[in-house]
Amino acid sequence: MSRKVMITFGMIIGSFAGGYLPGLLGAGGISLASLLGSGAGGILGIWIAFQLTR
């Protein structure tokens, strides 16, 4: 796979996981915690995918 596809895939998976985790811990599905978690997860997913494709 190309580097761009891997980074995009990492962003999607990270955003999903980061937005879903607060819901598992008791926060609402549409809450500030889910929004912030989704953003943080996306950034973390991009960083991990970037490190793996170096």
ModelCIF file with pLDDT and N, C-alpha, C, O atoms, coordinates in Angstrom:
data_MODEL
#
_entry.id   MODEL 
#
_entity.id                         1 
_entity.type                       polymer 
_entity.pdbx_number_of_molecules   1 
#
_entity_poly.entity_id                      1 
_entity_poly.type                           'polypeptide(L)' 
_entity_poly.nstd_linkage                   no 
_entity_poly.nstd_monomer                   no 
_entity_poly.pdbx_seq_one_letter_code       MSRKVMITFGMIIGSFAGGYLPGLLGAGGISLASLLGSGAGGILGIWIAFQLTR 
_entity_poly.pdbx_seq_one_letter_code_can   MSRKVMITFGMIIGSFAGGYLPGLLGAGGISLASLLGSGAGGILGIWIAFQLTR 
_entity_poly.pdbx_strand_id                 A 
#
loop_
_entity_poly_seq.entity_id 
_entity_poly_seq.num 
_entity_poly_seq.mon_id 
_entity_poly_seq.hetero 
1 1  MET n 
1 2  SER n 
1 3  ARG n 
1 4  LYS n 
1 5  VAL n 
1 6  MET n 
1 7  ILE n 
1 8  THR n 
1 9  PHE n 
1 10 GLY n 
1 11 MET n 
1 12 ILE n 
1 13 ILE n 
1 14 GLY n 
1 15 SER n 
1 16 PHE n 
1 17 ALA n 
1 18 GLY n 
1 19 GLY n 
1 20 TYR n 
1 21 LEU n 
1 22 PRO n 
1 23 GLY n 
1 24 LEU n 
1 25 LEU n 
1 26 GLY n 
1 27 ALA n 
1 28 GLY n 
1 29 GLY n 
1 30 ILE n 
1 31 SER n 
1 32 LEU n 
1 33 ALA n 
1 34 SER n 
1 35 LEU n 
1 36 LEU n 
1 37 GLY n 
1 38 SER n 
1 39 GLY n 
1 40 ALA n 
1 41 GLY n 
1 42 GLY n 
1 43 ILE n 
1 44 LEU n 
1 45 GLY n 
1 46 ILE n 
1 47 TRP n 
1 48 ILE n 
1 49 ALA n 
1 50 PHE n 
1 51 GLN n 
1 52 LEU n 
1 53 THR n 
1 54 ARG n 
#
_struct_asym.id          A 
_struct_asym.entity_id   1 
#
loop_
_ma_qa_metric.id 
_ma_qa_metric.mode 
_ma_qa_metric.name 
_ma_qa_metric.software_group_id 
_ma_qa_metric.type 
1 global pLDDT . pLDDT 
2 local  pLDDT . pLDDT 
#
_ma_qa_metric_global.metric_id      1 
_ma_qa_metric_global.metric_value   91.54 
_ma_qa_metric_global.model_id       1 
_ma_qa_metric_global.ordinal_id     1 
#
loop_
_ma_qa_metric_local.label_asym_id 
_ma_qa_metric_local.label_comp_id 
_ma_qa_metric_local.label_seq_id 
_ma_qa_metric_local.metric_id 
_ma_qa_metric_local.metric_value 
_ma_qa_metric_local.model_id 
_ma_qa_metric_local.ordinal_id 
A MET 1  2 78.00 1 1  
A SER 2  2 91.00 1 2  
A ARG 3  2 92.00 1 3  
A LYS 4  2 94.00 1 4  
A VAL 5  2 95.00 1 5  
A MET 6  2 95.00 1 6  
A ILE 7  2 95.00 1 7  
A THR 8  2 96.00 1 8  
A PHE 9  2 96.00 1 9  
A GLY 10 2 95.00 1 10 
A MET 11 2 97.00 1 11 
A ILE 12 2 97.00 1 12 
A ILE 13 2 97.00 1 13 
A GLY 14 2 96.00 1 14 
A SER 15 2 96.00 1 15 
A PHE 16 2 95.00 1 16 
A ALA 17 2 94.00 1 17 
A GLY 18 2 92.00 1 18 
A GLY 19 2 90.00 1 19 
A TYR 20 2 90.00 1 20 
A LEU 21 2 89.00 1 21 
A PRO 22 2 87.00 1 22 
A GLY 23 2 84.00 1 23 
A LEU 24 2 87.00 1 24 
A LEU 25 2 85.00 1 25 
A GLY 26 2 82.00 1 26 
A ALA 27 2 78.00 1 27 
A GLY 28 2 75.00 1 28 
A GLY 29 2 72.00 1 29 
A ILE 30 2 81.00 1 30 
A SER 31 2 87.00 1 31 
A LEU 32 2 91.00 1 32 
A ALA 33 2 90.00 1 33 
A SER 34 2 91.00 1 34 
A LEU 35 2 92.00 1 35 
A LEU 36 2 94.00 1 36 
A GLY 37 2 93.00 1 37 
A SER 38 2 94.00 1 38 
A GLY 39 2 96.00 1 39 
A ALA 40 2 96.00 1 40 
A GLY 41 2 96.00 1 41 
A GLY 42 2 96.00 1 42 
A ILE 43 2 97.00 1 43 
A LEU 44 2 97.00 1 44 
A GLY 45 2 96.00 1 45 
A ILE 46 2 97.00 1 46 
A TRP 47 2 97.00 1 47 
A ILE 48 2 96.00 1 48 
A ALA 49 2 95.00 1 49 
A PHE 50 2 95.00 1 50 
A GLN 51 2 95.00 1 51 
A LEU 52 2 94.00 1 52 
A THR 53 2 91.00 1 53 
A ARG 54 2 86.00 1 54 
#
loop_
_atom_site.group_PDB 
_atom_site.id 
_atom_site.type_symbol 
_atom_site.label_atom_id 
_atom_site.label_alt_id 
_atom_site.label_comp_id 
_atom_site.label_asym_id 
_atom_site.label_entity_id 
_atom_site.label_seq_id 
_atom_site.pdbx_PDB_ins_code 
_atom_site.Cartn_x 
_atom_site.Cartn_y 
_atom_site.Cartn_z 
_atom_site.occupancy 
_atom_site.B_iso_or_equiv 
_atom_site.pdbx_formal_charge 
_atom_site.auth_seq_id 
_atom_site.auth_comp_id 
_atom_site.auth_asym_id 
_atom_site.auth_atom_id 
_atom_site.pdbx_PDB_model_num 
ATOM 1   N N  . MET A 1 1  ? 0.828   -1.177 0.000  1.00 78.00 ? 1  MET A N  1 
ATOM 2   C CA . MET A 1 1  ? 0.000   0.000  0.000  1.00 78.00 ? 1  MET A CA 1 
ATOM 3   C C  . MET A 1 1  ? 0.871   1.237  0.000  1.00 78.00 ? 1  MET A C  1 
ATOM 4   O O  . MET A 1 1  ? 2.000   1.228  0.490  1.00 78.00 ? 1  MET A O  1 
ATOM 5   N N  . SER A 1 2  ? 0.332   2.283  -0.550 1.00 91.00 ? 2  SER A N  1 
ATOM 6   C CA . SER A 1 2  ? 1.108   3.517  -0.584 1.00 91.00 ? 2  SER A CA 1 
ATOM 7   C C  . SER A 1 2  ? 1.079   4.207  0.780  1.00 91.00 ? 2  SER A C  1 
ATOM 8   O O  . SER A 1 2  ? 0.235   3.911  1.626  1.00 91.00 ? 2  SER A O  1 
ATOM 9   N N  . ARG A 1 3  ? 1.994   5.107  0.968  1.00 92.00 ? 3  ARG A N  1 
ATOM 10  C CA . ARG A 1 3  ? 2.112   5.813  2.239  1.00 92.00 ? 3  ARG A CA 1 
ATOM 11  C C  . ARG A 1 3  ? 0.863   6.646  2.526  1.00 92.00 ? 3  ARG A C  1 
ATOM 12  O O  . ARG A 1 3  ? 0.399   6.706  3.665  1.00 92.00 ? 3  ARG A O  1 
ATOM 13  N N  . LYS A 1 4  ? 0.328   7.279  1.503  1.00 94.00 ? 4  LYS A N  1 
ATOM 14  C CA . LYS A 1 4  ? -0.855  8.115  1.670  1.00 94.00 ? 4  LYS A CA 1 
ATOM 15  C C  . LYS A 1 4  ? -2.060  7.290  2.126  1.00 94.00 ? 4  LYS A C  1 
ATOM 16  O O  . LYS A 1 4  ? -2.834  7.739  2.971  1.00 94.00 ? 4  LYS A O  1 
ATOM 17  N N  . VAL A 1 5  ? -2.219  6.103  1.580  1.00 95.00 ? 5  VAL A N  1 
ATOM 18  C CA . VAL A 1 5  ? -3.330  5.228  1.960  1.00 95.00 ? 5  VAL A CA 1 
ATOM 19  C C  . VAL A 1 5  ? -3.164  4.766  3.401  1.00 95.00 ? 5  VAL A C  1 
ATOM 20  O O  . VAL A 1 5  ? -4.142  4.723  4.147  1.00 95.00 ? 5  VAL A O  1 
ATOM 21  N N  . MET A 1 6  ? -1.959  4.423  3.802  1.00 95.00 ? 6  MET A N  1 
ATOM 22  C CA . MET A 1 6  ? -1.715  3.967  5.171  1.00 95.00 ? 6  MET A CA 1 
ATOM 23  C C  . MET A 1 6  ? -1.990  5.079  6.182  1.00 95.00 ? 6  MET A C  1 
ATOM 24  O O  . MET A 1 6  ? -2.573  4.822  7.235  1.00 95.00 ? 6  MET A O  1 
ATOM 25  N N  . ILE A 1 7  ? -1.580  6.302  5.878  1.00 95.00 ? 7  ILE A N  1 
ATOM 26  C CA . ILE A 1 7  ? -1.815  7.419  6.785  1.00 95.00 ? 7  ILE A CA 1 
ATOM 27  C C  . ILE A 1 7  ? -3.299  7.728  6.883  1.00 95.00 ? 7  ILE A C  1 
ATOM 28  O O  . ILE A 1 7  ? -3.798  8.017  7.970  1.00 95.00 ? 7  ILE A O  1 
ATOM 29  N N  . THR A 1 8  ? -4.007  7.673  5.773  1.00 96.00 ? 8  THR A N  1 
ATOM 30  C CA . THR A 1 8  ? -5.451  7.885  5.789  1.00 96.00 ? 8  THR A CA 1 
ATOM 31  C C  . THR A 1 8  ? -6.148  6.792  6.585  1.00 96.00 ? 8  THR A C  1 
ATOM 32  O O  . THR A 1 8  ? -7.063  7.073  7.359  1.00 96.00 ? 8  THR A O  1 
ATOM 33  N N  . PHE A 1 9  ? -5.727  5.567  6.402  1.00 96.00 ? 9  PHE A N  1 
ATOM 34  C CA . PHE A 1 9  ? -6.292  4.447  7.146  1.00 96.00 ? 9  PHE A CA 1 
ATOM 35  C C  . PHE A 1 9  ? -6.038  4.618  8.647  1.00 96.00 ? 9  PHE A C  1 
ATOM 36  O O  . PHE A 1 9  ? -6.927  4.355  9.457  1.00 96.00 ? 9  PHE A O  1 
ATOM 37  N N  . GLY A 1 10 ? -4.847  5.051  9.016  1.00 95.00 ? 10 GLY A N  1 
ATOM 38  C CA . GLY A 1 10 ? -4.527  5.303  10.419 1.00 95.00 ? 10 GLY A CA 1 
ATOM 39  C C  . GLY A 1 10 ? -5.388  6.414  11.000 1.00 95.00 ? 10 GLY A C  1 
ATOM 40  O O  . GLY A 1 10 ? -5.815  6.326  12.151 1.00 95.00 ? 10 GLY A O  1 
ATOM 41  N N  . MET A 1 11 ? -5.648  7.455  10.221 1.00 97.00 ? 11 MET A N  1 
ATOM 42  C CA . MET A 1 11 ? -6.493  8.552  10.678 1.00 97.00 ? 11 MET A CA 1 
ATOM 43  C C  . MET A 1 11 ? -7.924  8.075  10.921 1.00 97.00 ? 11 MET A C  1 
ATOM 44  O O  . MET A 1 11 ? -8.541  8.432  11.925 1.00 97.00 ? 11 MET A O  1 
ATOM 45  N N  . ILE A 1 12 ? -8.447  7.270  10.002 1.00 97.00 ? 12 ILE A N  1 
ATOM 46  C CA . ILE A 1 12 ? -9.827  6.788  10.130 1.00 97.00 ? 12 ILE A CA 1 
ATOM 47  C C  . ILE A 1 12 ? -9.970  5.866  11.334 1.00 97.00 ? 12 ILE A C  1 
ATOM 48  O O  . ILE A 1 12 ? -10.892 6.026  12.134 1.00 97.00 ? 12 ILE A O  1 
ATOM 49  N N  . ILE A 1 13 ? -9.072  4.911  11.464 1.00 97.00 ? 13 ILE A N  1 
ATOM 50  C CA . ILE A 1 13 ? -9.141  3.972  12.592 1.00 97.00 ? 13 ILE A CA 1 
ATOM 51  C C  . ILE A 1 13 ? -8.928  4.702  13.920 1.00 97.00 ? 13 ILE A C  1 
ATOM 52  O O  . ILE A 1 13 ? -9.630  4.432  14.895 1.00 97.00 ? 13 ILE A O  1 
ATOM 53  N N  . GLY A 1 14 ? -7.970  5.617  13.962 1.00 96.00 ? 14 GLY A N  1 
ATOM 54  C CA . GLY A 1 14 ? -7.711  6.374  15.189 1.00 96.00 ? 14 GLY A CA 1 
ATOM 55  C C  . GLY A 1 14 ? -8.877  7.261  15.581 1.00 96.00 ? 14 GLY A C  1 
ATOM 56  O O  . GLY A 1 14 ? -9.209  7.365  16.762 1.00 96.00 ? 14 GLY A O  1 
ATOM 57  N N  . SER A 1 15 ? -9.497  7.896  14.612 1.00 96.00 ? 15 SER A N  1 
ATOM 58  C CA . SER A 1 15 ? -10.653 8.748  14.899 1.00 96.00 ? 15 SER A CA 1 
ATOM 59  C C  . SER A 1 15 ? -11.821 7.930  15.425 1.00 96.00 ? 15 SER A C  1 
ATOM 60  O O  . SER A 1 15 ? -12.498 8.336  16.370 1.00 96.00 ? 15 SER A O  1 
ATOM 61  N N  . PHE A 1 16 ? -12.051 6.787  14.814 1.00 95.00 ? 16 PHE A N  1 
ATOM 62  C CA . PHE A 1 16 ? -13.136 5.922  15.273 1.00 95.00 ? 16 PHE A CA 1 
ATOM 63  C C  . PHE A 1 16 ? -12.884 5.448  16.692 1.00 95.00 ? 16 PHE A C  1 
ATOM 64  O O  . PHE A 1 16 ? -13.774 5.522  17.539 1.00 95.00 ? 16 PHE A O  1 
ATOM 65  N N  . ALA A 1 17 ? -11.684 4.965  16.957 1.00 94.00 ? 17 ALA A N  1 
ATOM 66  C CA . ALA A 1 17 ? -11.358 4.442  18.287 1.00 94.00 ? 17 ALA A CA 1 
ATOM 67  C C  . ALA A 1 17 ? -11.390 5.551  19.339 1.00 94.00 ? 17 ALA A C  1 
ATOM 68  O O  . ALA A 1 17 ? -11.893 5.345  20.444 1.00 94.00 ? 17 ALA A O  1 
ATOM 69  N N  . GLY A 1 18 ? -10.862 6.709  19.002 1.00 92.00 ? 18 GLY A N  1 
ATOM 70  C CA . GLY A 1 18 ? -10.849 7.821  19.948 1.00 92.00 ? 18 GLY A CA 1 
ATOM 71  C C  . GLY A 1 18 ? -12.230 8.364  20.245 1.00 92.00 ? 18 GLY A C  1 
ATOM 72  O O  . GLY A 1 18 ? -12.477 8.834  21.355 1.00 92.00 ? 18 GLY A O  1 
ATOM 73  N N  . GLY A 1 19 ? -13.130 8.313  19.292 1.00 90.00 ? 19 GLY A N  1 
ATOM 74  C CA . GLY A 1 19 ? -14.495 8.754  19.527 1.00 90.00 ? 19 GLY A CA 1 
ATOM 75  C C  . GLY A 1 19 ? -15.335 7.711  20.229 1.00 90.00 ? 19 GLY A C  1 
ATOM 76  O O  . GLY A 1 19 ? -16.287 8.055  20.930 1.00 90.00 ? 19 GLY A O  1 
ATOM 77  N N  . TYR A 1 20 ? -15.007 6.463  20.058 1.00 90.00 ? 20 TYR A N  1 
ATOM 78  C CA . TYR A 1 20 ? -15.780 5.367  20.647 1.00 90.00 ? 20 TYR A CA 1 
ATOM 79  C C  . TYR A 1 20 ? -15.410 5.110  22.102 1.00 90.00 ? 20 TYR A C  1 
ATOM 80  O O  . TYR A 1 20 ? -16.262 4.707  22.894 1.00 90.00 ? 20 TYR A O  1 
ATOM 81  N N  . LEU A 1 21 ? -14.166 5.335  22.458 1.00 89.00 ? 21 LEU A N  1 
ATOM 82  C CA . LEU A 1 21 ? -13.685 5.043  23.807 1.00 89.00 ? 21 LEU A CA 1 
ATOM 83  C C  . LEU A 1 21 ? -14.441 5.807  24.892 1.00 89.00 ? 21 LEU A C  1 
ATOM 84  O O  . LEU A 1 21 ? -14.819 5.185  25.885 1.00 89.00 ? 21 LEU A O  1 
ATOM 85  N N  . PRO A 1 22 ? -14.688 7.113  24.772 1.00 87.00 ? 22 PRO A N  1 
ATOM 86  C CA . PRO A 1 22 ? -15.464 7.786  25.822 1.00 87.00 ? 22 PRO A CA 1 
ATOM 87  C C  . PRO A 1 22 ? -16.881 7.220  25.974 1.00 87.00 ? 22 PRO A C  1 
ATOM 88  O O  . PRO A 1 22 ? -17.430 7.220  27.076 1.00 87.00 ? 22 PRO A O  1 
ATOM 89  N N  . GLY A 1 23 ? -17.464 6.747  24.896 1.00 84.00 ? 23 GLY A N  1 
ATOM 90  C CA . GLY A 1 23 ? -18.778 6.115  24.986 1.00 84.00 ? 23 GLY A CA 1 
ATOM 91  C C  . GLY A 1 23 ? -18.742 4.845  25.811 1.00 84.00 ? 23 GLY A C  1 
ATOM 92  O O  . GLY A 1 23 ? -19.693 4.538  26.530 1.00 84.00 ? 23 GLY A O  1 
ATOM 93  N N  . LEU A 1 24 ? -17.659 4.111  25.711 1.00 87.00 ? 24 LEU A N  1 
ATOM 94  C CA . LEU A 1 24 ? -17.508 2.903  26.520 1.00 87.00 ? 24 LEU A CA 1 
ATOM 95  C C  . LEU A 1 24 ? -17.335 3.227  28.000 1.00 87.00 ? 24 LEU A C  1 
ATOM 96  O O  . LEU A 1 24 ? -17.684 2.432  28.872 1.00 87.00 ? 24 LEU A O  1 
ATOM 97  N N  . LEU A 1 25 ? -16.792 4.403  28.262 1.00 85.00 ? 25 LEU A N  1 
ATOM 98  C CA . LEU A 1 25 ? -16.530 4.795  29.649 1.00 85.00 ? 25 LEU A CA 1 
ATOM 99  C C  . LEU A 1 25 ? -17.684 5.567  30.269 1.00 85.00 ? 25 LEU A C  1 
ATOM 100 O O  . LEU A 1 25 ? -17.561 6.059  31.391 1.00 85.00 ? 25 LEU A O  1 
ATOM 101 N N  . GLY A 1 26 ? -18.808 5.685  29.560 1.00 82.00 ? 26 GLY A N  1 
ATOM 102 C CA . GLY A 1 26 ? -19.987 6.293  30.147 1.00 82.00 ? 26 GLY A CA 1 
ATOM 103 C C  . GLY A 1 26 ? -20.387 7.634  29.575 1.00 82.00 ? 26 GLY A C  1 
ATOM 104 O O  . GLY A 1 26 ? -21.475 8.119  29.888 1.00 82.00 ? 26 GLY A O  1 
ATOM 105 N N  . ALA A 1 27 ? -19.576 8.247  28.764 1.00 78.00 ? 27 ALA A N  1 
ATOM 106 C CA . ALA A 1 27 ? -19.950 9.530  28.158 1.00 78.00 ? 27 ALA A CA 1 
ATOM 107 C C  . ALA A 1 27 ? -20.947 9.277  27.031 1.00 78.00 ? 27 ALA A C  1 
ATOM 108 O O  . ALA A 1 27 ? -21.038 8.161  26.518 1.00 78.00 ? 27 ALA A O  1 
ATOM 109 N N  . GLY A 1 28 ? -21.679 10.287 26.655 1.00 75.00 ? 28 GLY A N  1 
ATOM 110 C CA . GLY A 1 28 ? -22.649 10.149 25.573 1.00 75.00 ? 28 GLY A CA 1 
ATOM 111 C C  . GLY A 1 28 ? -21.962 9.962  24.232 1.00 75.00 ? 28 GLY A C  1 
ATOM 112 O O  . GLY A 1 28 ? -20.786 10.289 24.071 1.00 75.00 ? 28 GLY A O  1 
ATOM 113 N N  . GLY A 1 29 ? -22.710 9.431  23.272 1.00 72.00 ? 29 GLY A N  1 
ATOM 114 C CA . GLY A 1 29 ? -22.149 9.194  21.949 1.00 72.00 ? 29 GLY A CA 1 
ATOM 115 C C  . GLY A 1 29 ? -21.782 10.482 21.231 1.00 72.00 ? 29 GLY A C  1 
ATOM 116 O O  . GLY A 1 29 ? -20.811 10.531 20.476 1.00 72.00 ? 29 GLY A O  1 
ATOM 117 N N  . ILE A 1 30 ? -22.570 11.528 21.475 1.00 81.00 ? 30 ILE A N  1 
ATOM 118 C CA . ILE A 1 30 ? -22.269 12.838 20.893 1.00 81.00 ? 30 ILE A CA 1 
ATOM 119 C C  . ILE A 1 30 ? -22.007 13.772 22.068 1.00 81.00 ? 30 ILE A C  1 
ATOM 120 O O  . ILE A 1 30 ? -22.927 14.398 22.594 1.00 81.00 ? 30 ILE A O  1 
ATOM 121 N N  . SER A 1 31 ? -20.754 13.858 22.469 1.00 87.00 ? 31 SER A N  1 
ATOM 122 C CA . SER A 1 31 ? -20.364 14.691 23.599 1.00 87.00 ? 31 SER A CA 1 
ATOM 123 C C  . SER A 1 31 ? -19.024 15.344 23.287 1.00 87.00 ? 31 SER A C  1 
ATOM 124 O O  . SER A 1 31 ? -18.357 15.003 22.310 1.00 87.00 ? 31 SER A O  1 
ATOM 125 N N  . LEU A 1 32 ? -18.654 16.280 24.132 1.00 91.00 ? 32 LEU A N  1 
ATOM 126 C CA . LEU A 1 32 ? -17.371 16.946 23.951 1.00 91.00 ? 32 LEU A CA 1 
ATOM 127 C C  . LEU A 1 32 ? -16.215 15.965 24.119 1.00 91.00 ? 32 LEU A C  1 
ATOM 128 O O  . LEU A 1 32 ? -15.198 16.068 23.434 1.00 91.00 ? 32 LEU A O  1 
ATOM 129 N N  . ALA A 1 33 ? -16.379 15.017 25.030 1.00 90.00 ? 33 ALA A N  1 
ATOM 130 C CA . ALA A 1 33 ? -15.326 14.011 25.242 1.00 90.00 ? 33 ALA A CA 1 
ATOM 131 C C  . ALA A 1 33 ? -15.130 13.163 23.993 1.00 90.00 ? 33 ALA A C  1 
ATOM 132 O O  . ALA A 1 33 ? -13.996 12.851 23.628 1.00 90.00 ? 33 ALA A O  1 
ATOM 133 N N  . SER A 1 34 ? -16.216 12.792 23.340 1.00 91.00 ? 34 SER A N  1 
ATOM 134 C CA . SER A 1 34 ? -16.104 11.998 22.112 1.00 91.00 ? 34 SER A CA 1 
ATOM 135 C C  . SER A 1 34 ? -15.470 12.803 20.990 1.00 91.00 ? 34 SER A C  1 
ATOM 136 O O  . SER A 1 34 ? -14.668 12.278 20.218 1.00 91.00 ? 34 SER A O  1 
ATOM 137 N N  . LEU A 1 35 ? -15.830 14.079 20.901 1.00 92.00 ? 35 LEU A N  1 
ATOM 138 C CA . LEU A 1 35 ? -15.251 14.942 19.875 1.00 92.00 ? 35 LEU A CA 1 
ATOM 139 C C  . LEU A 1 35 ? -13.755 15.115 20.078 1.00 92.00 ? 35 LEU A C  1 
ATOM 140 O O  . LEU A 1 35 ? -12.974 15.004 19.133 1.00 92.00 ? 35 LEU A O  1 
ATOM 141 N N  . LEU A 1 36 ? -13.362 15.387 21.312 1.00 94.00 ? 36 LEU A N  1 
ATOM 142 C CA . LEU A 1 36 ? -11.931 15.545 21.599 1.00 94.00 ? 36 LEU A CA 1 
ATOM 143 C C  . LEU A 1 36 ? -11.175 14.232 21.435 1.00 94.00 ? 36 LEU A C  1 
ATOM 144 O O  . LEU A 1 36 ? -10.048 14.214 20.940 1.00 94.00 ? 36 LEU A O  1 
ATOM 145 N N  . GLY A 1 37 ? -11.801 13.139 21.851 1.00 93.00 ? 37 GLY A N  1 
ATOM 146 C CA . GLY A 1 37 ? -11.174 11.827 21.694 1.00 93.00 ? 37 GLY A CA 1 
ATOM 147 C C  . GLY A 1 37 ? -10.995 11.467 20.232 1.00 93.00 ? 37 GLY A C  1 
ATOM 148 O O  . GLY A 1 37 ? -9.986  10.874 19.850 1.00 93.00 ? 37 GLY A O  1 
ATOM 149 N N  . SER A 1 38 ? -11.969 11.823 19.418 1.00 94.00 ? 38 SER A N  1 
ATOM 150 C CA . SER A 1 38 ? -11.871 11.548 17.986 1.00 94.00 ? 38 SER A CA 1 
ATOM 151 C C  . SER A 1 38 ? -10.727 12.331 17.354 1.00 94.00 ? 38 SER A C  1 
ATOM 152 O O  . SER A 1 38 ? -9.974  11.795 16.541 1.00 94.00 ? 38 SER A O  1 
ATOM 153 N N  . GLY A 1 39 ? -10.603 13.588 17.726 1.00 96.00 ? 39 GLY A N  1 
ATOM 154 C CA . GLY A 1 39 ? -9.495  14.399 17.200 1.00 96.00 ? 39 GLY A CA 1 
ATOM 155 C C  . GLY A 1 39 ? -8.142  13.883 17.640 1.00 96.00 ? 39 GLY A C  1 
ATOM 156 O O  . GLY A 1 39 ? -7.212  13.779 16.839 1.00 96.00 ? 39 GLY A O  1 
ATOM 157 N N  . ALA A 1 40 ? -8.037  13.557 18.926 1.00 96.00 ? 40 ALA A N  1 
ATOM 158 C CA . ALA A 1 40 ? -6.769  13.041 19.447 1.00 96.00 ? 40 ALA A CA 1 
ATOM 159 C C  . ALA A 1 40 ? -6.438  11.682 18.836 1.00 96.00 ? 40 ALA A C  1 
ATOM 160 O O  . ALA A 1 40 ? -5.281  11.408 18.514 1.00 96.00 ? 40 ALA A O  1 
ATOM 161 N N  . GLY A 1 41 ? -7.445  10.838 18.678 1.00 96.00 ? 41 GLY A N  1 
ATOM 162 C CA . GLY A 1 41 ? -7.224  9.529  18.070 1.00 96.00 ? 41 GLY A CA 1 
ATOM 163 C C  . GLY A 1 41 ? -6.797  9.638  16.612 1.00 96.00 ? 41 GLY A C  1 
ATOM 164 O O  . GLY A 1 41 ? -5.958  8.868  16.144 1.00 96.00 ? 41 GLY A O  1 
ATOM 165 N N  . GLY A 1 42 ? -7.373  10.590 15.902 1.00 96.00 ? 42 GLY A N  1 
ATOM 166 C CA . GLY A 1 42 ? -6.981  10.802 14.509 1.00 96.00 ? 42 GLY A CA 1 
ATOM 167 C C  . GLY A 1 42 ? -5.536  11.241 14.383 1.00 96.00 ? 42 GLY A C  1 
ATOM 168 O O  . GLY A 1 42 ? -4.794  10.747 13.534 1.00 96.00 ? 42 GLY A O  1 
ATOM 169 N N  . ILE A 1 43 ? -5.145  12.176 15.238 1.00 97.00 ? 43 ILE A N  1 
ATOM 170 C CA . ILE A 1 43 ? -3.753  12.642 15.217 1.00 97.00 ? 43 ILE A CA 1 
ATOM 171 C C  . ILE A 1 43 ? -2.800  11.524 15.600 1.00 97.00 ? 43 ILE A C  1 
ATOM 172 O O  . ILE A 1 43 ? -1.747  11.361 14.983 1.00 97.00 ? 43 ILE A O  1 
ATOM 173 N N  . LEU A 1 44 ? -3.166  10.756 16.613 1.00 97.00 ? 44 LEU A N  1 
ATOM 174 C CA . LEU A 1 44 ? -2.323  9.629  17.026 1.00 97.00 ? 44 LEU A CA 1 
ATOM 175 C C  . LEU A 1 44 ? -2.248  8.570  15.926 1.00 97.00 ? 44 LEU A C  1 
ATOM 176 O O  . LEU A 1 44 ? -1.184  8.000  15.686 1.00 97.00 ? 44 LEU A O  1 
ATOM 177 N N  . GLY A 1 45 ? -3.363  8.306  15.262 1.00 96.00 ? 45 GLY A N  1 
ATOM 178 C CA . GLY A 1 45 ? -3.364  7.343  14.155 1.00 96.00 ? 45 GLY A CA 1 
ATOM 179 C C  . GLY A 1 45 ? -2.488  7.787  12.998 1.00 96.00 ? 45 GLY A C  1 
ATOM 180 O O  . GLY A 1 45 ? -1.788  6.973  12.396 1.00 96.00 ? 45 GLY A O  1 
ATOM 181 N N  . ILE A 1 46 ? -2.523  9.075  12.685 1.00 97.00 ? 46 ILE A N  1 
ATOM 182 C CA . ILE A 1 46 ? -1.660  9.612  11.628 1.00 97.00 ? 46 ILE A CA 1 
ATOM 183 C C  . ILE A 1 46 ? -0.198  9.454  12.019 1.00 97.00 ? 46 ILE A C  1 
ATOM 184 O O  . ILE A 1 46 ? 0.627   9.043  11.202 1.00 97.00 ? 46 ILE A O  1 
ATOM 185 N N  . TRP A 1 47 ? 0.124   9.780  13.266 1.00 97.00 ? 47 TRP A N  1 
ATOM 186 C CA . TRP A 1 47 ? 1.507   9.690  13.722 1.00 97.00 ? 47 TRP A CA 1 
ATOM 187 C C  . TRP A 1 47 ? 2.013   8.248  13.678 1.00 97.00 ? 47 TRP A C  1 
ATOM 188 O O  . TRP A 1 47 ? 3.128   7.992  13.224 1.00 97.00 ? 47 TRP A O  1 
ATOM 189 N N  . ILE A 1 48 ? 1.197   7.312  14.147 1.00 96.00 ? 48 ILE A N  1 
ATOM 190 C CA . ILE A 1 48 ? 1.609   5.896  14.137 1.00 96.00 ? 48 ILE A CA 1 
ATOM 191 C C  . ILE A 1 48 ? 1.797   5.402  12.706 1.00 96.00 ? 48 ILE A C  1 
ATOM 192 O O  . ILE A 1 48 ? 2.785   4.733  12.407 1.00 96.00 ? 48 ILE A O  1 
ATOM 193 N N  . ALA A 1 49 ? 0.857   5.728  11.823 1.00 95.00 ? 49 ALA A N  1 
ATOM 194 C CA . ALA A 1 49 ? 0.972   5.292  10.424 1.00 95.00 ? 49 ALA A CA 1 
ATOM 195 C C  . ALA A 1 49 ? 2.205   5.919  9.769  1.00 95.00 ? 49 ALA A C  1 
ATOM 196 O O  . ALA A 1 49 ? 2.889   5.269  8.979  1.00 95.00 ? 49 ALA A O  1 
ATOM 197 N N  . PHE A 1 50 ? 2.485   7.171  10.095 1.00 95.00 ? 50 PHE A N  1 
ATOM 198 C CA . PHE A 1 50 ? 3.674   7.836  9.550  1.00 95.00 ? 50 PHE A CA 1 
ATOM 199 C C  . PHE A 1 50 ? 4.947   7.145  10.012 1.00 95.00 ? 50 PHE A C  1 
ATOM 200 O O  . PHE A 1 50 ? 5.880   6.961  9.230  1.00 95.00 ? 50 PHE A O  1 
ATOM 201 N N  . GLN A 1 51 ? 4.986   6.762  11.284 1.00 95.00 ? 51 GLN A N  1 
ATOM 202 C CA . GLN A 1 51 ? 6.174   6.086  11.822 1.00 95.00 ? 51 GLN A CA 1 
ATOM 203 C C  . GLN A 1 51 ? 6.346   4.696  11.203 1.00 95.00 ? 51 GLN A C  1 
ATOM 204 O O  . GLN A 1 51 ? 7.472   4.255  10.974 1.00 95.00 ? 51 GLN A O  1 
ATOM 205 N N  . LEU A 1 52 ? 5.244   4.013  10.936 1.00 94.00 ? 52 LEU A N  1 
ATOM 206 C CA . LEU A 1 52 ? 5.327   2.662  10.363 1.00 94.00 ? 52 LEU A CA 1 
ATOM 207 C C  . LEU A 1 52 ? 5.722   2.669  8.894  1.00 94.00 ? 52 LEU A C  1 
ATOM 208 O O  . LEU A 1 52 ? 6.280   1.687  8.405  1.00 94.00 ? 52 LEU A O  1 
ATOM 209 N N  . THR A 1 53 ? 5.447   3.751  8.184  1.00 91.00 ? 53 THR A N  1 
ATOM 210 C CA . THR A 1 53 ? 5.744   3.806  6.755  1.00 91.00 ? 53 THR A CA 1 
ATOM 211 C C  . THR A 1 53 ? 7.037   4.527  6.440  1.00 91.00 ? 53 THR A C  1 
ATOM 212 O O  . THR A 1 53 ? 7.308   4.809  5.273  1.00 91.00 ? 53 THR A O  1 
ATOM 213 N N  . ARG A 1 54 ? 7.823   4.826  7.416  1.00 86.00 ? 54 ARG A N  1 
ATOM 214 C CA . ARG A 1 54 ? 9.095   5.516  7.200  1.00 86.00 ? 54 ARG A CA 1 
ATOM 215 C C  . ARG A 1 54 ? 10.036  4.706  6.384  1.00 86.00 ? 54 ARG A C  1 
ATOM 216 O O  . ARG A 1 54 ? 11.153  5.146  6.112  1.00 86.00 ? 54 ARG A O  1 
#
